């Protein structure tokens, strides 16, 4: 048994519409929510062995705000394939995982992949929401942690 965590990046800023999508930073609310998620993670005994992150600024910024709350020996990589991907790409990636892994990505692929792999019908995973999936014989949705506003 192992766990896969899906994290939709924290809220991004739309203050400068001239910034390309991949370079959009976090908003003030996004930073605040990511810091709250970091506190939650620090208080939970979650052993993340690997973090796979989209290369966008908002996903990297989200990771940077929570990384000190993860165990120190986790392996971090960015993966271009999960930036603007569909649920099939993210689902294939999830099915290759065999240890406790956190994936930081985007919607709609986070929500659609969760629904596909766990056979759920969740309408939308909000920004900075962490979803815990347990893999035993099949995938089970275990927990949804939303930021406190």
KEFI-669504 format. One record per atom (N, C-alpha, C): residue in one letter; x, y negated, z. Coordinates in steps of 0.2 Angstrom, whole numbers, padded with zeros to 4 digits, always signed. Layout:
<nodes>
aXYZ
...
</nodes>
This chain:
<nodes>
x+0004+0006+0000
x+0000+0000+0000
x+0004-0006+0000
x+0002-0011-0004
x+0006-0018-0004
x+0000-0023-0005
x+0003-0029-0004
x-0002-0035-0005
x+0000-0040-0011
x-0004-0042-0015
x-0003-0047-0020
x-0007-0053-0018
x-0004-0059-0017
x-0007-0065-0016
x-0007-0070-0022
x-0013-0072-0023
x-0014-0077-0029
x-0015-0084-0026
x-0011-0089-0028
x-0012-0095-0025
x-0013-0100-0031
x-0018-0103-0031
x-0019-0109-0036
x-0016-0115-0034
x-0012-0118-0038
x-0008-0124-0036
x-0012-0129-0032
x-0009-0133-0028
x-0013-0138-0025
x-0015-0144-0030
x-0019-0148-0028
x-0023-0153-0032
x-0017-0157-0035
x-0018-0158-0042
x-0013-0162-0045
x-0016-0169-0046
x-0011-0174-0048
x-0013-0181-0049
x-0014-0182-0056
x-0019-0186-0057
x-0021-0188-0064
x-0020-0196-0064
x-0016-0199-0060
x-0015-0206-0060
x-0011-0209-0066
x-0007-0205-0069
x-0003-0207-0075
x-0005-0202-0081
x-0010-0204-0085
x-0012-0200-0090
x-0007-0199-0096
x-0001-0202-0096
x+0004-0202-0101
x+0009-0196-0099
x+0008-0193-0093
x+0012-0188-0091
x+0010-0181-0094
x+0014-0177-0097
x+0012-0171-0100
x+0009-0166-0095
x+0005-0162-0097
x+0002-0157-0092
x+0007-0153-0088
x+0012-0151-0091
x+0017-0147-0087
x+0021-0151-0082
x+0021-0158-0083
x+0025-0162-0078
x+0020-0165-0073
x+0014-0164-0073
x+0009-0168-0068
x+0011-0166-0061
x+0012-0171-0056
x+0014-0169-0049
x+0008-0168-0045
x+0009-0167-0039
x+0003-0166-0034
x+0000-0173-0032
x-0006-0173-0031
x-0009-0179-0028
x-0008-0179-0021
x-0010-0185-0017
x-0009-0185-0010
x-0013-0180-0007
x-0019-0178-0009
x-0023-0173-0006
x-0020-0166-0007
x-0017-0165-0013
x-0013-0159-0014
x-0007-0158-0010
x-0004-0163-0008
x+0002-0163-0004
x-0001-0161+0003
x-0006-0164+0005
x-0009-0163+0012
x-0011-0156+0013
x-0015-0154+0008
x-0018-0147+0008
x-0012-0141+0008
x-0007-0143+0004
x-0001-0138+0004
x+0002-0138+0010
x+0003-0143+0014
x+0006-0143+0020
x+0002-0140+0025
x-0005-0140+0025
x-0010-0136+0029
x-0009-0129+0028
x-0008-0127+0021
x-0007-0120+0020
x-0001-0117+0023
x+0004-0122+0022
x+0011-0120+0025
x+0010-0118+0033
x+0006-0122+0036
x+0005-0121+0043
x+0002-0114+0044
x-0003-0113+0040
x-0007-0107+0041
x-0002-0101+0039
x+0002-0101+0034
x+0007-0096+0033
x+0012-0095+0038
x+0014-0100+0041
x+0019-0100+0047
x+0016-0096+0053
x+0009-0096+0054
x+0006-0093+0059
x+0004-0086+0058
x+0005-0083+0052
x+0002-0077+0050
x+0008-0072+0048
x+0008-0066+0050
x+0014-0062+0049
x+0013-0059+0042
x+0014-0063+0037
x+0014-0061+0030
x+0021-0060+0027
x+0023-0054+0025
x+0030-0053+0023
x+0029-0053+0015
x+0031-0059+0012
x+0031-0060+0005
x+0038-0058+0003
x+0039-0053-0002
x+0046-0051-0004
x+0048-0055-0011
x+0042-0057-0014
x+0044-0060-0021
x+0039-0066-0022
x+0041-0071-0025
x+0036-0076-0027
x+0038-0077-0035
x+0032-0077-0038
x+0032-0078-0046
x+0028-0085-0047
x+0031-0090-0050
x+0028-0096-0050
x+0028-0099-0057
x+0023-0102-0059
x+0022-0105-0066
x+0028-0111-0066
x+0030-0113-0071
x+0036-0118-0071
x+0033-0125-0071
x+0027-0126-0070
x+0024-0133-0070
x+0026-0136-0064
x+0026-0143-0064
x+0028-0147-0058
x+0024-0146-0052
x+0017-0145-0054
x+0012-0145-0048
x+0013-0138-0045
x+0015-0132-0048
x+0016-0126-0045
x+0022-0126-0041
x+0027-0129-0044
x+0034-0129-0041
x+0033-0133-0035
x+0030-0139-0035
x+0029-0143-0029
x+0025-0140-0024
x+0020-0136-0026
x+0016-0132-0021
x+0021-0127-0017
x+0025-0123-0021
x+0030-0119-0018
x+0034-0122-0013
x+0037-0128-0015
x+0042-0131-0011
x+0039-0133-0005
x+0033-0135-0004
x+0029-0137+0002
x+0028-0131+0006
x+0027-0125+0004
x+0026-0119+0008
x+0032-0114+0009
x+0037-0115+0005
x+0042-0110+0005
x+0046-0109+0012
x+0046-0114+0016
x+0049-0113+0023
x+0045-0109+0027
x+0038-0108+0025
x+0033-0104+0029
x+0033-0097+0027
x+0037-0095+0022
x+0038-0088+0020
x+0044-0085+0023
x+0044-0079+0023
x+0050-0076+0025
x+0056-0078+0021
x+0062-0079+0024
x+0068-0082+0021
x+0071-0078+0016
x+0070-0071+0016
x+0073-0067+0011
x+0069-0065+0005
x+0064-0069+0003
x+0060-0068-0003
x+0064-0070-0009
x+0062-0067-0014
x+0065-0069-0021
x+0060-0073-0025
x+0063-0079-0027
x+0059-0083-0031
x+0061-0084-0038
x+0056-0083-0043
x+0057-0084-0050
x+0051-0088-0053
x+0053-0092-0058
x+0048-0095-0062
x+0046-0090-0068
x+0040-0090-0071
x+0038-0086-0076
x+0034-0090-0081
x+0037-0092-0087
x+0033-0096-0092
x+0027-0093-0094
x+0026-0086-0094
x+0020-0083-0097
x+0014-0084-0093
x+0015-0087-0086
x+0009-0088-0082
x+0006-0095-0083
x+0010-0099-0086
x+0008-0106-0087
x+0003-0106-0093
x-0003-0108-0092
x-0009-0109-0097
x-0010-0102-0100
x-0010-0097-0096
x-0011-0090-0099
x-0018-0088-0098
x-0020-0083-0101
x-0027-0080-0100
x-0027-0075-0095
x-0033-0072-0093
x-0033-0067-0087
x-0030-0061-0089
x-0029-0059-0096
x-0026-0053-0098
x-0019-0053-0096
x-0015-0058-0097
x-0008-0059-0096
x-0007-0058-0088
x-0011-0062-0084
x-0010-0062-0077
x-0012-0055-0074
x-0017-0052-0077
x-0019-0046-0074
x-0013-0040-0076
x-0010-0041-0082
x-0005-0036-0083
x+0001-0037-0079
x+0002-0043-0077
x+0008-0045-0072
x+0006-0042-0065
x+0000-0043-0063
x-0002-0041-0057
x-0001-0033-0056
x-0003-0030-0062
x-0003-0022-0062
x+0004-0019-0062
x+0009-0024-0063
x+0016-0021-0063
x+0019-0022-0056
x+0016-0026-0052
x+0019-0027-0045
x+0018-0021-0041
x+0024-0020-0037
x+0024-0014-0032
x+0026-0016-0026
x+0027-0023-0024
x+0028-0025-0017
x+0025-0031-0016
x+0025-0033-0009
x+0021-0039-0008
x+0024-0045-0011
x+0019-0048-0015
x+0021-0054-0020
x+0016-0059-0020
x+0018-0065-0020
x+0014-0071-0021
x+0015-0074-0028
x+0009-0075-0031
x+0009-0078-0038
x+0006-0085-0037
x+0010-0090-0040
x+0007-0097-0039
x+0006-0099-0047
x-0001-0100-0048
x-0003-0101-0055
x-0008-0106-0055
x-0012-0105-0061
x-0017-0110-0063
x-0024-0107-0064
x-0029-0111-0064
x-0036-0109-0066
x-0036-0111-0074
x-0040-0107-0077
x-0045-0102-0075
x-0042-0095-0074
x-0036-0094-0076
x-0033-0087-0075
x-0033-0084-0068
x-0032-0088-0063
x-0032-0086-0056
x-0038-0083-0055
x-0044-0087-0056
x-0050-0084-0054
x-0052-0078-0059
x-0051-0079-0065
x-0053-0074-0070
x-0049-0067-0069
x-0043-0068-0067
x-0039-0062-0065
x-0041-0058-0059
x-0043-0062-0054
x-0046-0060-0048
x-0052-0056-0049
x-0056-0059-0053
x-0063-0056-0054
x-0062-0049-0058
x-0057-0049-0063
x-0056-0043-0067
x-0053-0038-0063
x-0048-0039-0059
x-0044-0034-0056
x-0048-0031-0050
x-0052-0035-0046
x-0055-0033-0040
x-0063-0032-0041
x-0065-0033-0048
x-0072-0032-0049
x-0076-0036-0045
x-0074-0043-0044
x-0078-0048-0041
x-0082-0053-0045
x-0086-0057-0043
x-0089-0062-0047
x-0089-0069-0043
x-0083-0071-0042
x-0081-0078-0039
x-0081-0083-0045
x-0085-0088-0044
x-0086-0093-0049
x-0079-0098-0050
x-0076-0099-0045
x-0070-0104-0045
x-0066-0103-0039
x-0059-0102-0040
x-0055-0103-0034
x-0052-0110-0034
x-0054-0113-0029
x-0052-0121-0028
x-0044-0121-0028
x-0042-0127-0029
x-0035-0129-0029
x-0032-0127-0021
x-0026-0125-0021
x-0023-0123-0015
x-0026-0118-0011
x-0030-0114-0014
x-0033-0108-0011
x-0029-0102-0012
x-0028-0098-0007
x-0024-0092-0007
x-0029-0086-0007
x-0028-0081-0011
x-0032-0075-0011
x-0027-0069-0010
x-0030-0065-0005
x-0026-0059-0004
x-0029-0053-0007
x-0025-0049-0010
x-0028-0043-0013
x-0023-0037-0011
x-0027-0032-0009
x-0023-0026-0006
x-0024-0021-0012
x-0018-0018-0013
x-0017-0012-0018
x-0016-0006-0014
x-0021-0002-0014
x-0021+0005-0012
x-0021+0010-0018
x-0027+0013-0018
x-0028+0017-0024
x-0031+0012-0030
x-0034+0007-0028
x-0036+0002-0032
x-0035-0005-0029
x-0037-0010-0032
x-0037-0017-0029
x-0043-0019-0026
x-0042-0022-0020
x-0047-0024-0015
x-0046-0032-0014
x-0051-0036-0014
x-0051-0043-0012
x-0051-0042-0004
x-0046-0045-0001
x-0046-0044+0006
x-0047-0051+0010
x-0045-0056+0007
x-0046-0063+0011
x-0045-0069+0006
x-0049-0074+0007
x-0048-0080+0003
x-0047-0086+0009
x-0042-0089+0008
x-0040-0094+0013
x-0040-0101+0009
x-0045-0105+0011
x-0046-0112+0008
x-0043-0117+0012
x-0040-0122+0009
x-0038-0128+0013
x-0043-0132+0016
x-0042-0134+0022
x-0047-0138+0026
x-0046-0145+0024
x-0052-0148+0023
x-0052-0155+0021
x-0052-0160+0026
</nodes>
